[in-house]
Amino acid sequence: MKQIMTDLETMSRKANAAIVSIGACSFDENGIQQKFYTTVNLESCIDLGLHVEQSTVDWWNSQPAEARAAWQVANAPPLEEALNDYTAWIKSVTTSPPAMWANGPDFDLVILKYAYEAIGQEPPWPYWTHRCVRTLKNILPTPHQHQGVKHHALDDAMSQANLVVQIMNARGLQFE
Ligand SMILES: [Mg+2]
């Protein structure tokens, strides 16, 4: 199975959160393979009824400018275009159901499911391939340093993928 790590940056912690960026990478025991990154136009999410909460807006305002700059761009594509690009990227990586990792799936992958529903589409993976970084790192604690900009969706996804690879390699484990 292809392994895919996804991280979102959002404007809410609810399942129907508005999304501002999607970062993802495919990986195996040898490390990171292909990468994906897109910003998302926030207004397009709001127009589709997705959620923005003030506490998350305030939290973003307290973050370093470089983290905000990753998604505060003038030409962010609307949600439908961003999700279509993400779907196309997943399909370019694998034609069979990928193992879909996130930290954890109940945040990023559930928010993506709502976003797909908002544009009238199904997510391009089945619900039963969700994989949880939080579970793995809790059961098998491993010292790890974040690489890149914290709360940059692609840097977060790559750091999480590298952590999973590190945990697997340290114990001689293979992906199914
Ligand atoms: Mg993140």
Backbone and ligand atoms as CSV (ligand in chain L), in Angstrom:
chain,resi,resn,atom,element,x,y,z
A,1,MET,N,N,0.840,-1.211,0.000
A,1,MET,CA,C,0.000,0.000,0.000
A,1,MET,C,C,0.867,1.250,0.000
A,2,LYS,N,N,0.471,2.239,-0.777
A,2,LYS,CA,C,1.168,3.526,-0.738
A,2,LYS,C,C,0.826,4.244,0.567
A,3,GLN,N,N,1.826,4.871,1.174
A,3,GLN,CA,C,1.615,5.634,2.402
A,3,GLN,C,C,1.538,7.119,2.038
A,4,ILE,N,N,0.485,7.786,2.503
A,4,ILE,CA,C,0.352,9.232,2.258
A,4,ILE,C,C,0.101,9.944,3.590
A,5,MET,N,N,0.916,10.957,3.858
A,5,MET,CA,C,0.731,11.803,5.055
A,5,MET,C,C,0.125,13.121,4.610
A,6,THR,N,N,-0.931,13.559,5.312
A,6,THR,CA,C,-1.571,14.835,4.972
A,6,THR,C,C,-1.668,15.711,6.204
A,7,ASP,N,N,-1.425,16.995,6.022
A,7,ASP,CA,C,-1.642,17.967,7.096
A,7,ASP,C,C,-2.409,19.149,6.524
A,8,LEU,N,N,-3.375,19.616,7.306
A,8,LEU,CA,C,-4.157,20.795,6.913
A,8,LEU,C,C,-3.844,21.944,7.845
A,9,GLU,N,N,-3.950,23.150,7.330
A,9,GLU,CA,C,-4.070,24.316,8.199
A,9,GLU,C,C,-5.478,24.850,7.982
A,10,THR,N,N,-6.112,25.211,9.090
A,10,THR,CA,C,-7.548,25.528,9.055
A,10,THR,C,C,-7.845,26.796,9.854
A,11,MET,N,N,-9.090,27.213,9.794
A,11,MET,CA,C,-9.545,28.384,10.548
A,11,MET,C,C,-10.518,27.986,11.654
A,12,SER,N,N,-10.530,26.694,11.984
A,12,SER,CA,C,-11.413,26.197,13.040
A,12,SER,C,C,-10.916,24.819,13.440
A,13,ARG,N,N,-11.300,24.374,14.631
A,13,ARG,CA,C,-10.971,23.009,15.045
A,13,ARG,C,C,-12.166,22.082,14.876
A,14,LYS,N,N,-13.265,22.602,14.301
A,14,LYS,CA,C,-14.443,21.747,14.100
A,14,LYS,C,C,-14.274,20.886,12.855
A,15,ALA,N,N,-15.124,19.843,12.788
A,15,ALA,CA,C,-15.038,18.912,11.656
A,15,ALA,C,C,-15.367,19.588,10.333
A,16,ASN,N,N,-16.148,20.681,10.402
A,16,ASN,CA,C,-16.506,21.384,9.160
A,16,ASN,C,C,-15.663,22.658,8.995
A,17,ALA,N,N,-14.405,22.586,9.428
A,17,ALA,CA,C,-13.516,23.755,9.409
A,17,ALA,C,C,-13.242,24.251,7.993
A,18,ALA,N,N,-13.114,25.572,7.870
A,18,ALA,CA,C,-12.589,26.180,6.649
A,18,ALA,C,C,-11.099,25.853,6.569
A,19,ILE,N,N,-10.637,25.506,5.373
A,19,ILE,CA,C,-9.240,25.084,5.144
A,19,ILE,C,C,-8.481,26.214,4.462
A,20,VAL,N,N,-7.238,26.465,4.894
A,20,VAL,CA,C,-6.419,27.481,4.214
A,20,VAL,C,C,-5.218,26.874,3.484
A,21,SER,N,N,-4.834,25.638,3.846
A,21,SER,CA,C,-3.763,24.979,3.079
A,21,SER,C,C,-3.817,23.475,3.293
A,22,ILE,N,N,-3.334,22.755,2.262
A,22,ILE,CA,C,-3.244,21.291,2.298
A,22,ILE,C,C,-1.814,20.917,1.917
A,23,GLY,N,N,-1.145,20.185,2.804
A,23,GLY,CA,C,0.197,19.675,2.496
A,23,GLY,C,C,0.176,18.163,2.590
A,24,ALA,N,N,0.892,17.491,1.714
A,24,ALA,CA,C,0.902,16.028,1.740
A,24,ALA,C,C,2.186,15.511,1.112
A,25,CYS,N,N,2.553,14.290,1.518
A,25,CYS,CA,C,3.667,13.620,0.850
A,25,CYS,C,C,3.411,12.127,0.892
A,26,SER,N,N,3.912,11.424,-0.132
A,26,SER,CA,C,3.910,9.973,-0.098
A,26,SER,C,C,5.265,9.539,0.472
A,27,PHE,N,N,5.284,8.362,1.081
A,27,PHE,CA,C,6.525,7.904,1.714
A,27,PHE,C,C,6.507,6.393,1.877
A,28,ASP,N,N,7.707,5.846,2.064
A,28,ASP,CA,C,7.830,4.422,2.422
A,28,ASP,C,C,8.954,4.293,3.448
A,29,GLU,N,N,9.430,3.084,3.681
A,29,GLU,CA,C,10.453,2.866,4.717
A,29,GLU,C,C,11.739,3.646,4.422
A,30,ASN,N,N,11.931,4.020,3.163
A,30,ASN,CA,C,13.154,4.741,2.771
A,30,ASN,C,C,13.001,6.255,2.873
A,31,GLY,N,N,11.818,6.726,3.165
A,31,GLY,CA,C,11.625,8.166,3.335
A,31,GLY,C,C,10.571,8.741,2.411
A,32,ILE,N,N,10.657,10.064,2.235
A,32,ILE,CA,C,9.628,10.806,1.501
A,32,ILE,C,C,9.815,10.641,-0.004
A,33,GLN,N,N,8.700,10.510,-0.708
A,33,GLN,CA,C,8.733,10.400,-2.167
A,33,GLN,C,C,8.144,11.671,-2.783
A,34,GLN,N,N,6.885,11.618,-3.251
A,34,GLN,CA,C,6.303,12.809,-3.891
A,34,GLN,C,C,5.678,13.756,-2.861
A,35,LYS,N,N,5.641,15.044,-3.221
A,35,LYS,CA,C,5.081,16.071,-2.330
A,35,LYS,C,C,3.927,16.809,-3.011
A,36,PHE,N,N,3.008,17.306,-2.171
A,36,PHE,CA,C,1.888,18.120,-2.683
A,36,PHE,C,C,1.668,19.284,-1.734
A,37,TYR,N,N,1.407,20.455,-2.306
A,37,TYR,CA,C,1.035,21.604,-1.467
A,37,TYR,C,C,0.106,22.523,-2.233
A,38,THR,N,N,-0.951,22.940,-1.583
A,38,THR,CA,C,-1.781,23.999,-2.151
A,38,THR,C,C,-2.312,24.883,-1.028
A,39,THR,N,N,-2.430,26.151,-1.326
A,39,THR,CA,C,-3.200,27.028,-0.463
A,39,THR,C,C,-4.665,26.889,-0.873
A,40,VAL,N,N,-5.567,27.408,-0.032
A,40,VAL,CA,C,-7.003,27.373,-0.338
A,40,VAL,C,C,-7.574,28.758,-0.050
A,41,ASN,N,N,-8.376,29.237,-0.967
A,41,ASN,CA,C,-9.016,30.540,-0.781
A,41,ASN,C,C,-10.039,30.453,0.356
A,42,LEU,N,N,-9.797,31.223,1.416
A,42,LEU,CA,C,-10.658,31.141,2.606
A,42,LEU,C,C,-12.102,31.541,2.292
A,43,GLU,N,N,-12.292,32.587,1.492
A,43,GLU,CA,C,-13.654,33.040,1.160
A,43,GLU,C,C,-14.454,31.933,0.483
A,44,SER,N,N,-13.773,31.133,-0.350
A,44,SER,CA,C,-14.490,30.054,-1.057
A,44,SER,C,C,-14.998,29.018,-0.057
A,45,CYS,N,N,-14.250,28.798,1.029
A,45,CYS,CA,C,-14.699,27.869,2.084
A,45,CYS,C,C,-15.903,28.451,2.828
A,46,ILE,N,N,-15.815,29.746,3.135
A,46,ILE,CA,C,-16.908,30.406,3.863
A,46,ILE,C,C,-18.178,30.396,3.002
A,47,ASP,N,N,-18.015,30.637,1.702
A,47,ASP,CA,C,-19.165,30.616,0.779
A,47,ASP,C,C,-19.850,29.255,0.773
A,48,LEU,N,N,-19.093,28.185,1.025
A,48,LEU,CA,C,-19.652,26.822,1.029
A,48,LEU,C,C,-20.169,26.438,2.420
A,49,GLY,N,N,-20.110,27.383,3.378
A,49,GLY,CA,C,-20.665,27.142,4.705
A,49,GLY,C,C,-19.694,26.525,5.687
A,50,LEU,N,N,-18.412,26.475,5.344
A,50,LEU,CA,C,-17.435,25.893,6.279
A,50,LEU,C,C,-17.141,26.879,7.410
A,51,HIS,N,N,-16.614,26.344,8.499
A,51,HIS,CA,C,-16.605,27.056,9.784
A,51,HIS,C,C,-15.302,27.818,10.049
A,52,VAL,N,N,-15.463,29.032,10.569
A,52,VAL,CA,C,-14.338,29.839,11.051
A,52,VAL,C,C,-14.624,30.165,12.509
A,53,GLU,N,N,-13.653,29.970,13.404
A,53,GLU,CA,C,-13.870,30.328,14.812
A,53,GLU,C,C,-12.841,31.388,15.223
A,54,GLN,N,N,-13.291,32.312,16.060
A,54,GLN,CA,C,-12.444,33.444,16.433
A,54,GLN,C,C,-11.185,32.989,17.164
A,55,SER,N,N,-11.300,31.959,18.002
A,55,SER,CA,C,-10.121,31.533,18.769
A,55,SER,C,C,-9.002,31.037,17.846
A,56,THR,N,N,-9.368,30.416,16.726
A,56,THR,CA,C,-8.341,29.956,15.782
A,56,THR,C,C,-7.757,31.131,15.004
A,57,VAL,N,N,-8.618,32.097,14.654
A,57,VAL,CA,C,-8.128,33.324,13.992
A,57,VAL,C,C,-7.132,34.027,14.915
A,58,ASP,N,N,-7.472,34.128,16.200
A,58,ASP,CA,C,-6.583,34.773,17.183
A,58,ASP,C,C,-5.279,33.996,17.315
A,59,TRP,N,N,-5.388,32.665,17.319
A,59,TRP,CA,C,-4.193,31.815,17.427
A,59,TRP,C,C,-3.269,32.067,16.240
A,60,TRP,N,N,-3.823,32.133,15.032
A,60,TRP,CA,C,-2.987,32.398,13.850
A,60,TRP,C,C,-2.286,33.752,13.973
A,61,ASN,N,N,-2.978,34.720,14.523
A,61,ASN,CA,C,-2.375,36.057,14.658
A,61,ASN,C,C,-1.216,36.066,15.647
A,62,SER,N,N,-1.146,35.025,16.505
A,62,SER,CA,C,-0.040,34.943,17.474
A,62,SER,C,C,1.121,34.102,16.930
A,63,GLN,N,N,0.961,33.523,15.744
A,63,GLN,CA,C,1.997,32.666,15.163
A,63,GLN,C,C,3.014,33.488,14.371
A,64,PRO,N,N,4.228,32.942,14.173
A,64,PRO,CA,C,5.232,33.671,13.382
A,64,PRO,C,C,4.709,33.999,11.979
A,65,ALA,N,N,5.144,35.149,11.454
A,65,ALA,CA,C,4.677,35.598,10.140
A,65,ALA,C,C,4.974,34.567,9.058
A,66,GLU,N,N,6.095,33.817,9.194
A,66,GLU,CA,C,6.443,32.861,8.133
A,66,GLU,C,C,5.423,31.726,8.048
A,67,ALA,N,N,4.790,31.375,9.172
A,67,ALA,CA,C,3.759,30.333,9.136
A,67,ALA,C,C,2.507,30.851,8.422
A,68,ARG,N,N,2.130,32.093,8.712
A,68,ARG,CA,C,0.951,32.690,8.036
A,68,ARG,C,C,1.228,32.926,6.559
A,69,ALA,N,N,2.480,33.311,6.249
A,69,ALA,CA,C,2.825,33.631,4.851
A,69,ALA,C,C,2.668,32.410,3.943
A,70,ALA,N,N,2.727,31.208,4.531
A,70,ALA,CA,C,2.612,29.993,3.721
A,70,ALA,C,C,1.234,29.875,3.072
A,71,TRP,N,N,0.218,30.473,3.687
A,71,TRP,CA,C,-1.134,30.370,3.085
A,71,TRP,C,C,-1.774,31.735,2.789
A,72,GLN,N,N,-1.206,32.811,3.363
A,72,GLN,CA,C,-1.790,34.137,3.088
A,72,GLN,C,C,-1.226,34.654,1.774
A,73,VAL,N,N,-1.754,34.116,0.682
A,73,VAL,CA,C,-1.271,34.502,-0.641
A,73,VAL,C,C,-2.441,35.084,-1.439
A,74,ALA,N,N,-2.105,35.873,-2.447
A,74,ALA,CA,C,-3.144,36.586,-3.196
A,74,ALA,C,C,-3.920,35.661,-4.134
A,75,ASN,N,N,-3.277,34.594,-4.598
A,75,ASN,CA,C,-3.879,33.796,-5.678
A,75,ASN,C,C,-4.282,32.393,-5.234
A,76,ALA,N,N,-4.687,32.223,-3.962
A,76,ALA,CA,C,-5.074,30.890,-3.483
A,76,ALA,C,C,-6.269,30.378,-4.291
A,77,PRO,N,N,-6.223,29.133,-4.762
A,77,PRO,CA,C,-7.341,28.597,-5.538
A,77,PRO,C,C,-8.561,28.343,-4.662
A,78,PRO,N,N,-9.758,28.389,-5.251
A,78,PRO,CA,C,-10.950,28.044,-4.480
A,78,PRO,C,C,-10.904,26.581,-4.026
A,79,LEU,N,N,-11.701,26.275,-2.994
A,79,LEU,CA,C,-11.661,24.931,-2.385
A,79,LEU,C,C,-11.828,23.827,-3.418
A,80,GLU,N,N,-12.793,23.983,-4.325
A,80,GLU,CA,C,-13.061,22.900,-5.283
A,80,GLU,C,C,-11.825,22.621,-6.139
A,81,GLU,N,N,-11.182,23.674,-6.606
A,81,GLU,CA,C,-9.973,23.500,-7.433
A,81,GLU,C,C,-8.845,22.863,-6.612
A,82,ALA,N,N,-8.674,23.328,-5.366
A,82,ALA,CA,C,-7.622,22.781,-4.498
A,82,ALA,C,C,-7.854,21.288,-4.233
A,83,LEU,N,N,-9.114,20.919,-3.943
A,83,LEU,CA,C,-9.404,19.502,-3.679
A,83,LEU,C,C,-9.263,18.666,-4.944
A,84,ASN,N,N,-9.649,19.226,-6.093
A,84,ASN,CA,C,-9.457,18.489,-7.350
A,84,ASN,C,C,-7.970,18.251,-7.609
A,85,ASP,N,N,-7.133,19.243,-7.294
A,85,ASP,CA,C,-5.677,19.075,-7.457
A,85,ASP,C,C,-5.149,18.000,-6.502
A,86,TYR,N,N,-5.655,18.011,-5.267
A,86,TYR,CA,C,-5.230,17.022,-4.261
A,86,TYR,C,C,-5.656,15.611,-4.704
A,87,THR,N,N,-6.896,15.483,-5.180
A,87,THR,CA,C,-7.380,14.188,-5.691
A,87,THR,C,C,-6.501,13.711,-6.841
A,88,ALA,N,N,-6.204,14.621,-7.774
A,88,ALA,CA,C,-5.384,14.249,-8.940
A,88,ALA,C,C,-3.996,13.819,-8.488
A,89,TRP,N,N,-3.461,14.501,-7.481
A,89,TRP,CA,C,-2.129,14.132,-6.974
A,89,TRP,C,C,-2.163,12.731,-6.362
A,90,ILE,N,N,-3.181,12.448,-5.519
A,90,ILE,CA,C,-3.290,11.112,-4.913
A,90,ILE,C,C,-3.368,10.055,-6.012
A,91,LYS,N,N,-4.176,10.320,-7.036
A,91,LYS,CA,C,-4.343,9.336,-8.121
A,91,LYS,C,C,-3.076,9.190,-8.946
A,92,SER,N,N,-2.231,10.238,-8.954
A,92,SER,CA,C,-0.950,10.135,-9.669
A,92,SER,C,C,0.057,9.308,-8.862
A,93,VAL,N,N,-0.146,9.264,-7.546
A,93,VAL,CA,C,0.762,8.519,-6.661
A,93,VAL,C,C,0.402,7.037,-6.644
A,94,THR,N,N,-0.894,6.733,-6.670
A,94,THR,CA,C,-1.330,5.335,-6.582
A,94,THR,C,C,-2.714,5.160,-7.194
A,95,THR,N,N,-2.922,3.993,-7.810
A,95,THR,CA,C,-4.240,3.695,-8.376
A,95,THR,C,C,-5.048,2.815,-7.423
A,96,SER,N,N,-4.416,2.320,-6.333
A,96,SER,CA,C,-5.159,1.529,-5.342
A,96,SER,C,C,-5.311,2.359,-4.064
A,97,PRO,N,N,-6.198,1.946,-3.138
A,97,PRO,CA,C,-6.429,2.776,-1.947
A,97,PRO,C,C,-5.140,3.003,-1.149
A,98,PRO,N,N,-4.774,4.266,-0.896
A,98,PRO,CA,C,-3.567,4.536,-0.117
A,98,PRO,C,C,-3.846,4.456,1.382
A,99,ALA,N,N,-2.802,4.134,2.166
A,99,ALA,CA,C,-2.884,4.291,3.621
A,99,ALA,C,C,-2.786,5.782,3.904
A,100,MET,N,N,-3.824,6.343,4.524
A,100,MET,CA,C,-3.926,7.792,4.711
A,100,MET,C,C,-3.589,8.160,6.147
A,101,TRP,N,N,-2.406,8.749,6.325
A,101,TRP,CA,C,-1.909,9.119,7.650
A,101,TRP,C,C,-2.223,10.577,7.969
A,102,ALA,N,N,-2.450,10.852,9.265
A,102,ALA,CA,C,-2.544,12.238,9.743
A,102,ALA,C,C,-2.317,12.233,11.250
A,103,ASN,N,N,-2.128,13.415,11.803
A,103,ASN,CA,C,-1.822,13.583,13.233
A,103,ASN,C,C,-2.940,14.396,13.898
A,104,GLY,N,N,-4.122,13.820,14.174
A,104,GLY,CA,C,-4.556,12.485,13.819
A,104,GLY,C,C,-5.655,12.562,12.763
A,105,PRO,N,N,-6.093,11.417,12.284
A,105,PRO,CA,C,-7.105,11.363,11.225
A,105,PRO,C,C,-8.431,12.020,11.623
A,106,ASP,N,N,-8.754,12.002,12.914
A,106,ASP,CA,C,-10.031,12.598,13.351
A,106,ASP,C,C,-10.014,14.113,13.192
A,107,PHE,N,N,-8.847,14.710,12.996
A,107,PHE,CA,C,-8.783,16.140,12.669
A,107,PHE,C,C,-8.705,16.286,11.144
A,108,ASP,N,N,-7.526,16.093,10.581
A,108,ASP,CA,C,-7.289,16.431,9.172
A,108,ASP,C,C,-8.176,15.652,8.194
A,109,LEU,N,N,-8.291,14.341,8.386
A,109,LEU,CA,C,-8.994,13.539,7.374
A,109,LEU,C,C,-10.501,13.728,7.471
A,110,VAL,N,N,-11.002,13.944,8.683
A,110,VAL,CA,C,-12.442,14.201,8.837
A,110,VAL,C,C,-12.789,15.585,8.277
A,111,ILE,N,N,-11.926,16.571,8.519
A,111,ILE,CA,C,-12.147,17.910,7.943
A,111,ILE,C,C,-12.132,17.822,6.412
A,112,LEU,N,N,-11.211,17.028,5.857
A,112,LEU,CA,C,-11.190,16.847,4.399
A,112,LEU,C,C,-12.482,16.191,3.905
A,113,LYS,N,N,-12.992,15.214,4.650
A,113,LYS,CA,C,-14.246,14.565,4.249
A,113,LYS,C,C,-15.381,15.574,4.161
A,114,TYR,N,N,-15.467,16.453,5.183
A,114,TYR,CA,C,-16.505,17.496,5.161
A,114,TYR,C,C,-16.299,18.422,3.973
A,115,ALA,N,N,-15.042,18.749,3.693
A,115,ALA,CA,C,-14.754,19.671,2.581
A,115,ALA,C,C,-15.165,19.036,1.252
A,116,TYR,N,N,-14.856,17.748,1.077
A,116,TYR,CA,C,-15.293,17.065,-0.145
A,116,TYR,C,C,-16.814,17.067,-0.235
A,117,GLU,N,N,-17.466,16.823,0.901
A,117,GLU,CA,C,-18.932,16.828,0.905
A,117,GLU,C,C,-19.462,18.202,0.496
A,118,ALA,N,N,-18.776,19.258,0.973
A,118,ALA,CA,C,-19.212,20.630,0.659
A,118,ALA,C,C,-19.150,20.919,-0.844
A,119,ILE,N,N,-18.241,20.232,-1.563
A,119,ILE,CA,C,-18.176,20.441,-3.024
A,119,ILE,C,C,-18.883,19.308,-3.773
A,120,GLY,N,N,-19.637,18.476,-3.036
A,120,GLY,CA,C,-20.447,17.434,-3.679
A,120,GLY,C,C,-19.650,16.253,-4.188
A,121,GLN,N,N,-18.513,15.970,-3.522
A,121,GLN,CA,C,-17.684,14.833,-3.952
A,121,GLN,C,C,-17.393,13.903,-2.780
A,122,GLU,N,N,-16.971,12.692,-3.127
A,122,GLU,CA,C,-16.497,11.726,-2.129
A,122,GLU,C,C,-14.980,11.865,-2.016
A,123,PRO,N,N,-14.400,11.665,-0.816
A,123,PRO,CA,C,-12.933,11.661,-0.726
A,123,PRO,C,C,-12.365,10.514,-1.574
A,124,PRO,N,N,-11.174,10.702,-2.148
A,124,PRO,CA,C,-10.608,9.665,-3.016
A,124,PRO,C,C,-9.891,8.549,-2.246
A,125,TRP,N,N,-10.394,8.210,-1.056
A,125,TRP,CA,C,-9.855,7.066,-0.310
A,125,TRP,C,C,-11.000,6.531,0.551
A,126,PRO,N,N,-10.949,5.216,0.901
A,126,PRO,CA,C,-11.988,4.649,1.760
A,126,PRO,C,C,-11.707,4.959,3.234
A,127,TYR,N,N,-12.741,4.977,4.061
A,127,TYR,CA,C,-12.571,5.346,5.473
A,127,TYR,C,C,-11.665,4.374,6.232
A,128,TRP,N,N,-11.544,3.138,5.733
A,128,TRP,CA,C,-10.844,2.112,6.508
A,128,TRP,C,C,-9.337,2.136,6.307
A,129,THR,N,N,-8.800,3.096,5.559
A,129,THR,CA,C,-7.339,3.146,5.414
A,129,THR,C,C,-6.712,4.263,6.247
A,130,HIS,N,N,-7.465,4.826,7.196
A,130,HIS,CA,C,-6.908,5.883,8.043
A,130,HIS,C,C,-5.816,5.322,8.968
A,131,ARG,N,N,-4.741,6.093,9.111
A,131,ARG,CA,C,-3.622,5.714,9.984
A,131,ARG,C,C,-3.308,6.917,10.876
A,132,CYS,N,N,-3.028,6.635,12.175
A,132,CYS,CA,C,-2.898,7.719,13.150
A,132,CYS,C,C,-1.458,7.861,13.659
A,133,VAL,N,N,-0.846,9.017,13.374
A,133,VAL,CA,C,0.506,9.305,13.876
A,133,VAL,C,C,0.491,9.378,15.401
A,134,ARG,N,N,-0.551,9.974,15.979
A,134,ARG,CA,C,-0.604,10.125,17.441
A,134,ARG,C,C,-0.552,8.774,18.143
A,135,THR,N,N,-1.278,7.789,17.602
A,135,THR,CA,C,-1.288,6.460,18.214
A,135,THR,C,C,0.102,5.844,18.149
A,136,LEU,N,N,0.700,5.912,16.954
A,136,LEU,CA,C,2.025,5.303,16.761
A,136,LEU,C,C,3.051,5.930,17.696
A,137,LYS,N,N,3.082,7.270,17.774
A,137,LYS,CA,C,4.131,7.922,18.572
A,137,LYS,C,C,3.860,7.799,20.069
A,138,ASN,N,N,2.609,7.546,20.432
A,138,ASN,CA,C,2.289,7.326,21.839
A,138,ASN,C,C,2.717,5.931,22.278
A,139,ILE,N,N,2.492,4.939,21.419
A,139,ILE,CA,C,2.844,3.557,21.760
A,139,ILE,C,C,4.357,3.356,21.690
A,140,LEU,N,N,4.983,4.005,20.694
A,140,LEU,CA,C,6.425,3.827,20.461
A,140,LEU,C,C,7.117,5.190,20.499
A,141,PRO,N,N,7.241,5.801,21.688
A,141,PRO,CA,C,7.821,7.154,21.773
A,141,PRO,C,C,9.238,7.186,21.204
A,142,THR,N,N,9.504,8.196,20.389
A,142,THR,CA,C,10.791,8.318,19.700
A,142,THR,C,C,11.162,9.794,19.654
A,143,PRO,N,N,12.388,10.161,20.117
A,143,PRO,CA,C,12.782,11.572,20.042
A,143,PRO,C,C,12.779,12.032,18.591
A,144,HIS,N,N,12.248,13.222,18.356
A,144,HIS,CA,C,12.112,13.683,16.966
A,144,HIS,C,C,12.094,15.199,16.941
A,145,GLN,N,N,12.767,15.768,15.937
A,145,GLN,CA,C,12.787,17.221,15.757
A,145,GLN,C,C,11.942,17.590,14.552
A,146,HIS,N,N,11.046,18.582,14.720
A,146,HIS,CA,C,10.291,19.098,13.572
A,146,HIS,C,C,11.270,19.755,12.607
A,147,GLN,N,N,11.043,19.505,11.301
A,147,GLN,CA,C,11.883,20.158,10.288
A,147,GLN,C,C,11.044,21.196,9.544
A,148,GLY,N,N,11.672,22.311,9.207
A,148,GLY,CA,C,10.978,23.353,8.451
A,148,GLY,C,C,10.161,24.254,9.357
A,149,VAL,N,N,9.147,24.893,8.767
A,149,VAL,CA,C,8.321,25.878,9.473
A,149,VAL,C,C,7.153,25.165,10.143
A,150,LYS,N,N,7.021,25.339,11.461
A,150,LYS,CA,C,5.877,24.748,12.167
A,150,LYS,C,C,4.575,25.395,11.693
A,151,HIS,N,N,3.557,24.577,11.472
A,151,HIS,CA,C,2.242,25.008,10.986
A,151,HIS,C,C,2.263,25.423,9.527
A,152,HIS,N,N,3.307,25.018,8.811
A,152,HIS,CA,C,3.286,25.033,7.346
A,152,HIS,C,C,2.837,23.626,6.961
A,153,ALA,N,N,1.729,23.508,6.240
A,153,ALA,CA,C,1.102,22.193,6.044
A,153,ALA,C,C,2.060,21.174,5.420
A,154,LEU,N,N,2.869,21.598,4.433
A,154,LEU,CA,C,3.780,20.621,3.817
A,154,LEU,C,C,4.929,20.270,4.760
A,155,ASP,N,N,5.504,21.271,5.434
A,155,ASP,CA,C,6.589,20.982,6.386
A,155,ASP,C,C,6.090,20.072,7.506
A,156,ASP,N,N,4.874,20.318,7.996
A,156,ASP,CA,C,4.295,19.463,9.044
A,156,ASP,C,C,4.101,18.039,8.519
A,157,ALA,N,N,3.537,17.909,7.308
A,157,ALA,CA,C,3.296,16.569,6.739
A,157,ALA,C,C,4.615,15.819,6.578
A,158,MET,N,N,5.654,16.521,6.081
A,158,MET,CA,C,6.949,15.861,5.874
A,158,MET,C,C,7.591,15.481,7.204
A,159,SER,N,N,7.493,16.356,8.203
A,159,SER,CA,C,8.047,16.036,9.527
A,159,SER,C,C,7.349,14.818,10.127
A,160,GLN,N,N,6.027,14.773,9.979
A,160,GLN,CA,C,5.262,13.640,10.509
A,160,GLN,C,C,5.620,12.349,9.772
A,161,ALA,N,N,5.777,12.442,8.449
A,161,ALA,CA,C,6.152,11.251,7.669
A,161,ALA,C,C,7.540,10.774,8.103
A,162,ASN,N,N,8.475,11.718,8.280
A,162,ASN,CA,C,9.820,11.337,8.711
A,162,ASN,C,C,9.792,10.685,10.087
A,163,LEU,N,N,8.924,11.169,10.970
A,163,LEU,CA,C,8.800,10.558,12.290
A,163,LEU,C,C,8.296,9.118,12.175
A,164,VAL,N,N,7.273,8.898,11.353
A,164,VAL,CA,C,6.741,7.536,11.178
A,164,VAL,C,C,7.830,6.621,10.622
A,165,VAL,N,N,8.581,7.100,9.632
A,165,VAL,CA,C,9.665,6.304,9.033
A,165,VAL,C,C,10.715,5.983,10.099
A,166,GLN,N,N,11.058,6.986,10.910
A,166,GLN,CA,C,12.057,6.807,11.972
A,166,GLN,C,C,11.593,5.730,12.968
A,167,ILE,N,N,10.322,5.795,13.372
A,167,ILE,CA,C,9.776,4.815,14.323
A,167,ILE,C,C,9.806,3.417,13.708
A,168,MET,N,N,9.393,3.305,12.448
A,168,MET,CA,C,9.366,1.995,11.769
A,168,MET,C,C,10.784,1.435,11.642
A,169,ASN,N,N,11.724,2.282,11.170
A,169,ASN,CA,C,13.095,1.818,10.928
A,169,ASN,C,C,13.783,1.415,12.225
A,170,ALA,N,N,13.519,2.176,13.308
A,170,ALA,CA,C,14.182,1.890,14.582
A,170,ALA,C,C,13.799,0.506,15.088
A,171,ARG,N,N,12.656,0.011,14.650
A,171,ARG,CA,C,12.187,-1.285,15.132
A,171,ARG,C,C,12.143,-2.334,14.025
A,172,GLY,N,N,12.707,-2.013,12.865
A,172,GLY,CA,C,12.739,-2.955,11.755
A,172,GLY,C,C,11.360,-3.308,11.221
A,173,LEU,N,N,10.400,-2.365,11.337
A,173,LEU,CA,C,9.029,-2.634,10.887
A,173,LEU,C,C,8.852,-2.254,9.416
A,174,GLN,N,N,7.963,-2.967,8.736
A,174,GLN,CA,C,7.649,-2.676,7.331
A,174,GLN,C,C,6.178,-2.287,7.214
A,175,PHE,N,N,5.868,-1.404,6.273
A,175,PHE,CA,C,4.464,-1.110,5.985
A,175,PHE,C,C,3.835,-2.308,5.297
A,176,GLU,N,N,2.530,-2.481,5.472
A,176,GLU,CA,C,1.826,-3.595,4.810
A,176,GLU,C,C,1.799,-3.356,3.314
L,1,MG,MG,MG,0.004,21.654,10.572
